[in-house]
């Protein structure tokens, strides 16, 4: 089960922060993708996925991150990850997703990267 908290942050609220908690598995991916896809369609295409409270990510969850990244890029935006740790960080590095998505130690650093 996945839970999220959505906040608009950064200069003029231009960055959408999605604070994820729980498990990003097959059951949660379609729901979360539809939520984020709707945000991108509404023009919020600068996204930070805060993974601090994320306990598990499946291969389908990794694929969903790639789909979100592609959709945001297609719409002139980007996706950044923040506070990735433990097994989730290991898996992301193992599949070399850290070469596609920028990962930041803090949310503030991810926001600053958008503002640079």
Secondary structure, 3 states (H helix, E strand, C coil): CEEEEEEEECHHHCEEEEEEEEEECHHHHHHHHHHHHHHHHCCCCEEEEEEEEEEEECHHHHHHHHHHHHHHHHCCCEEEEECCCHHHHHHHHHCCHHHCCEEECCHHHHHHHHHC
